[in-house]
Amino acid sequence: MCTLIEIFDAKQYENIITPINLDIKKVIYVGTKEVMTDGKIRDIHRFFDRINHKVSLEFYYVERDNEQSIENRLTQIVKNNPDAVFDATGGEDVILTSVGVISERFSVPVIRTDVKTKKHIPVHGKPVNIAPKSIPLGIFDLITLQGGQVISSDNIDSFTDEDVATLKSVFEVNSHNPEAFIAMCGAVSEFLSADGKTLLISKELFEKNATRSRRDIYPVFNLLTEKNLITKIDEDEKTVTYKTKSHIVSMCLKKSGNALEYYTAIAMAEINGLTDIKVGVQIEWESGKKYFETQNEIDVMAVSSSLPVFVSCKNGEVRKEALYELDSVSRALGGTYAKKILVCTYLSKNASSRERILERARDMGIEVIFNTHTKPFERFIYYLNRTTS
């Protein structure tokens, strides 16, 4: 096992990708105070504690743009660690320049890790005391690395085949008219029992809700009964009671966005290479001086090749603000290498507006899958696979 000298980078992912993919005994981080801040050091410690990676961590500062300071520090580290290997995966250019000088002077090997393939590439010399090692990362790990904390989330691990079939059936109802489905859920959600097993609907209040809605919700509601997703079990002059087929149905009726979010999650579960799929990920993160002062909810998250995948689901027409929100959150909580996907039903009914949104999404590195409600499930999987691979 070797001692890895890691040149600290502003992108946290580059600070850990080599250490977690090598069998090493110690990591020595070298950086400037401007980049290797107290907050980033704290997050590195929290990250390694979370993944239970028992490796010694040391942090050393150098003066920015001071060649002598950098070379003196690197020389000291190399002399104290004869098994040292430099990692040039990331870091400030001035420090990396000095790494080249010191590596030549003391015959210290230099390697670089390909972020996508995780392969170690010799840059200088022939490192003989390194061995590959792989530590799988989950969403909680990657959020921790970026200074965040997951406070709640859901997953589909416990879904049975019947649950999946029910969810697909609910989404078929949604696909009939997504905007009417949203309105219908708003009209009936207040009638759900606490356990979600029944709908005790006030006829008068339901009619008022339907009248206030800008959408015709009756055809969508009737589809629920036709597909036996809800079944009438009692009726009198003032009320009518329905039994919901399962918790899947009540979950989607309680919050209309759940239909698309969980539908996306079960589709992602069919893709090889996607792991740790979670829905409704509630995250607190640092913003400004206060720690954990900002909260965000990401509709669906997953991990692809140790990289976080952020998915925003919009069941209805999308405005450009959705792009800015997804881009901002993914950058703050996922870092530079995070994958960003917008899944929606209607992108925009106006062709020119739709093209502007797609162009802006391309500029932000956001993949867009729209008209989801018109695509067969297998086709939806195909598009998700293409955007996450």
C-alpha positions in Angstrom: 0.0 0.0 0.0 1.2 3.5 -0.8 0.8 7.0 0.6 -1.2 9.1 -1.9 -0.4 12.8 -2.2 -3.6 14.4 -3.4 -3.5 17.9 -4.8 -6.7 19.5 -3.5 -9.2 20.6 -6.1 -12.3 22.9 -5.8 -14.3 20.0 -7.3 -14.7 17.6 -4.3 -15.3 14.6 -6.5 -11.8 14.8 -7.8 -10.4 14.8 -4.3 -11.9 11.4 -3.5 -12.1 9.4 -6.8 -8.5 8.2 -6.6 -8.4 7.4 -2.9 -11.6 5.3 -3.0 -10.3 3.3 -6.0 -6.9 2.4 -4.6 -5.8 0.3 -1.8 -3.8 2.9 0.2 -2.8 3.5 3.8 -2.8 7.3 3.9 -3.9 10.3 1.9 -2.1 13.6 2.2 -4.0 16.6 0.8 -2.0 19.6 -0.3 -3.7 22.9 -1.2 -4.2 26.6 -0.6 -6.4 28.1 2.0 -8.4 29.7 -0.8 -9.4 26.2 -2.2 -8.8 23.8 0.7 -11.2 25.5 3.0 -12.2 24.4 6.5 -15.7 23.5 5.2 -14.3 21.3 2.4 -11.9 19.6 4.8 -14.8 18.9 7.2 -16.8 17.4 4.4 -13.9 15.2 3.3 -13.7 13.9 6.9 -17.5 13.3 7.0 -17.4 11.5 3.7 -14.7 9.0 4.6 -16.3 8.4 8.0 -19.6 7.7 6.2 -18.2 5.2 3.8 -16.2 3.7 6.7 -12.9 3.9 4.7 -10.2 3.4 7.4 -7.5 5.5 5.8 -5.3 8.2 7.5 -6.0 11.7 6.3 -3.6 14.6 6.5 -3.9 18.2 5.2 -1.1 20.6 4.4 -1.4 24.2 3.2 0.9 25.9 0.7 0.9 29.6 -0.3 -0.8 30.4 -3.6 1.5 31.4 -6.4 4.5 30.8 -4.2 6.7 28.3 -6.0 9.2 28.0 -3.2 6.5 27.4 -0.6 5.0 24.6 -2.7 8.2 22.9 -3.5 9.4 23.0 0.1 6.1 21.5 1.3 6.1 18.7 -1.3 9.8 18.0 -0.7 9.1 17.6 3.1 6.2 15.3 2.4 8.1 13.1 -0.1 11.1 12.7 2.3 8.8 11.7 5.1 6.9 9.3 3.0 9.2 7.2 0.8 6.2 5.2 -0.5 4.5 8.3 -1.9 2.6 8.5 -5.2 1.3 11.8 -6.6 -2.2 12.0 -7.9 -2.7 14.6 -10.7 -6.4 14.0 -11.2 -7.2 17.5 -10.0 -5.7 20.5 -8.3 -4.5 24.0 -8.9 -2.2 24.4 -11.9 0.7 26.0 -10.0 0.8 23.2 -7.5 0.6 20.6 -10.3 3.6 22.3 -12.0 5.6 21.8 -8.9 4.5 18.2 -8.6 6.2 17.6 -12.0 9.4 19.2 -10.7 9.4 17.2 -7.4 8.4 13.9 -9.0 11.3 14.2 -11.4 13.8 15.2 -8.7 12.9 12.4 -6.3 11.6 9.8 -8.7 8.1 9.9 -7.3 5.5 8.2 -9.6 2.5 10.3 -10.8 -0.9 8.9 -11.6 -4.2 10.2 -12.8 -7.7 8.6 -12.5 -10.1 8.8 -15.4 -13.3 10.1 -13.7 -15.6 8.1 -16.1 -13.9 4.7 -16.2 -12.1 4.9 -12.8 -9.0 3.6 -14.4 -5.6 4.7 -13.1 -3.3 6.1 -15.7 0.5 6.4 -15.1 1.7 10.0 -15.9 5.3 9.7 -14.7 7.3 6.8 -13.5 6.1 3.3 -12.8 4.1 3.0 -9.5 4.7 -0.5 -8.2 2.9 -0.4 -4.9 -0.6 0.5 -5.9 -3.5 -1.9 -6.2 -7.0 -1.2 -7.5 -9.8 -1.1 -5.0 -13.5 -0.3 -5.4 -15.8 1.3 -2.8 -19.4 1.6 -4.1 -20.9 5.0 -3.4 -24.5 5.7 -2.5 -26.6 8.9 -2.7 -26.1 9.7 1.0 -22.3 9.4 0.5 -22.2 11.7 -2.5 -24.5 14.3 -0.8 -22.3 14.2 2.3 -19.2 14.9 0.1 -20.8 18.1 -1.1 -21.7 19.4 2.3 -25.3 18.3 2.4 -27.3 15.9 4.6 -30.2 13.7 3.5 -33.0 14.1 6.1 -35.6 11.9 4.4 -36.2 9.8 1.3 -38.3 6.9 -0.1 -37.4 4.0 -2.3 -39.0 1.3 -4.4 -37.1 -1.6 -2.9 -40.2 -3.0 -1.2 -42.4 -2.7 -4.3 -43.9 -6.0 -5.4 -44.8 -6.9 -8.9 -48.4 -6.1 -8.2 -47.3 -2.7 -6.8 -45.5 -2.0 -10.1 -48.4 -3.1 -12.1 -50.7 -0.8 -10.1 -48.4 2.1 -10.5 -48.3 1.7 -14.2 -52.1 1.5 -14.2 -52.3 4.8 -12.3 -49.9 6.4 -14.7 -52.2 5.3 -17.6 -54.9 7.3 -15.9 -52.6 10.2 -15.6 -51.6 9.9 -19.2 -55.2 10.3 -20.3 -54.9 14.0 -19.4 -52.0 14.9 -17.0 -53.4 18.4 -16.2 -56.8 17.0 -15.4 -55.2 14.3 -13.3 -53.4 17.0 -11.2 -56.7 18.8 -10.8 -58.5 15.6 -9.9 -56.0 14.7 -7.2 -56.4 18.2 -5.8 -60.1 17.7 -5.6 -60.1 14.3 -3.9 -57.0 14.3 -1.7 -58.8 15.8 1.2 -61.2 12.9 1.3 -58.5 10.3 1.9 -58.6 8.5 5.2 -55.6 8.7 7.5 -54.6 5.2 6.5 -55.2 5.9 2.8 -57.5 2.9 2.5 -60.7 4.7 1.7 -62.1 7.9 0.1 -65.1 9.3 2.0 -66.2 11.9 -0.5 -68.7 14.6 0.2 -70.8 14.9 -2.9 -71.5 18.6 -2.4 -67.9 19.5 -1.7 -66.5 17.3 -4.5 -68.9 19.0 -7.0 -67.7 22.4 -5.8 -64.1 21.4 -6.2 -64.8 20.1 -9.7 -66.6 23.3 -10.6 -63.7 25.4 -9.4 -61.2 23.4 -11.4 -60.3 24.6 -14.9 -60.1 21.0 -16.0 -62.8 18.4 -16.5 -61.9 15.9 -13.8 -64.8 13.5 -14.1 -63.4 11.5 -17.0 -60.1 10.9 -15.1 -62.0 10.0 -11.9 -64.1 7.6 -13.9 -61.0 5.9 -15.3 -59.9 5.2 -11.7 -63.1 3.2 -11.2 -63.0 1.5 -14.6 -59.5 0.2 -13.8 -60.6 -0.9 -10.4 -58.0 1.4 -8.8 -60.9 2.6 -6.5 -64.1 0.7 -5.8 -67.3 2.1 -4.5 -68.3 0.3 -1.3 -71.0 2.6 0.2 -73.2 5.6 -0.7 -75.9 7.7 0.9 -77.5 11.1 0.1 -74.5 13.1 1.1 -71.4 10.9 0.7 -70.0 8.1 -1.3 -67.2 5.9 -0.1 -64.5 4.2 -2.2 -61.9 1.7 -1.3 -58.5 2.3 -2.8 -56.8 -0.8 -4.4 -53.5 -0.3 -2.5 -51.2 2.2 -0.8 -49.8 2.9 -4.3 -53.1 4.4 -5.4 -53.6 6.5 -2.2 -50.0 7.7 -2.5 -50.6 9.0 -6.0 -54.0 10.6 -5.1 -52.5 12.3 -2.1 -49.8 14.1 -4.2 -50.3 14.2 -8.0 -46.6 14.4 -8.7 -46.0 11.0 -7.2 -47.4 9.2 -10.2 -44.7 10.5 -12.5 -41.9 10.3 -9.9 -42.5 6.7 -8.9 -43.1 5.8 -12.5 -39.7 7.2 -13.3 -38.1 5.3 -10.4 -39.5 1.9 -11.5 -38.3 2.6 -15.0 -34.8 3.5 -13.7 -34.8 0.2 -11.7 -34.8 -1.6 -15.1 -31.5 -0.1 -16.2 -28.3 -1.9 -15.5 -25.7 0.2 -13.8 -28.1 2.4 -11.9 -28.1 1.9 -8.1 -29.5 3.4 -5.0 -32.6 4.8 -6.6 -34.5 7.0 -4.2 -37.6 9.2 -4.5 -38.5 12.5 -2.8 -35.0 13.1 -1.4 -35.2 15.9 1.1 -31.8 17.5 1.6 -30.4 20.2 3.9 -27.2 21.9 2.8 -24.9 24.7 3.6 -25.5 28.1 2.1 -23.6 31.2 3.2 -22.4 31.2 6.8 -25.0 29.0 8.4 -24.8 25.2 8.1 -27.8 23.3 6.9 -29.9 26.4 6.4 -31.2 25.6 3.0 -33.6 22.7 2.1 -34.3 21.2 -1.3 -36.3 18.1 -2.4 -35.1 16.2 -5.4 -37.8 14.2 -7.1 -35.7 11.1 -8.0 -32.0 10.4 -7.5 -29.7 7.5 -8.4 -26.1 6.6 -8.7 -24.4 5.8 -12.1 -20.8 4.8 -12.1 -20.3 6.5 -8.7 -21.8 9.7 -10.1 -25.0 11.2 -8.7 -28.1 11.4 -11.0 -30.6 14.2 -10.4 -34.0 13.8 -11.9 -36.7 16.5 -11.8 -40.2 15.3 -12.7 -42.8 17.7 -14.0 -46.3 16.3 -14.5 -47.7 19.1 -16.6 -46.4 22.0 -18.7 -42.8 23.0 -17.9 -41.5 26.5 -17.6 -37.8 27.5 -18.0 -37.5 28.2 -14.2 -37.6 24.4 -13.8 -34.2 24.2 -15.6 -32.6 26.8 -13.4 -33.8 25.1 -10.3 -32.5 21.7 -11.4 -29.2 23.1 -12.5 -28.7 25.1 -9.3 -29.5 22.2 -6.9 -27.5 19.6 -8.8 -24.4 21.8 -8.9 -24.7 22.6 -5.2 -25.4 19.0 -4.0 -23.9 16.9 -6.8 -20.9 18.8 -8.0 -19.6 19.3 -11.5 -20.0 15.7 -12.6 -23.6 15.3 -11.6 -26.0 14.1 -14.3 -29.1 16.2 -14.7 -32.4 15.0 -16.2 -35.8 16.7 -16.6 -38.6 14.2 -17.1 -42.0 15.7 -18.0 -45.2 15.2 -19.8 -45.9 18.5 -21.7 -42.8 20.4 -22.2 -44.6 23.3 -23.8 -47.6 23.4 -26.1 -45.9 26.3 -28.0 -43.3 25.0 -30.5 -41.0 28.0 -30.3 -41.2 28.0 -26.5 -40.4 24.3 -26.5 -37.3 24.8 -28.7 -36.1 27.6 -26.5 -36.4 25.4 -23.4 -34.6 22.6 -25.1 -31.8 24.9 -26.3 -31.4 26.3 -22.8 -31.3 22.8 -21.3 -28.5 21.8 -23.7 -26.5 24.8 -22.6 -26.9 23.7 -19.0 -26.1 20.1 -19.7 -29.6 18.9 -18.8 -31.1 16.0 -20.6 -34.8 16.4 -21.3 -37.3 13.6 -21.8 -40.8 15.0 -22.6 -44.1 13.6 -23.7 -43.5 10.8 -21.2 -47.2 10.1 -21.0 -47.3 9.2 -24.7 -44.3 6.8 -24.6 -44.6 3.1 -24.0 -42.8 2.0 -20.8 -40.0 0.2 -22.7 -39.4 3.3 -24.8 -39.3 5.5 -21.7 -36.6 3.1 -20.2 -34.6 3.5 -23.5 -34.5 7.3 -23.1 -33.6 7.1 -19.4 -30.8 4.6 -20.2 -29.5 6.9 -22.9 -29.4 9.9 -20.6 -27.8 8.1 -17.6 -25.1 6.0 -19.3 
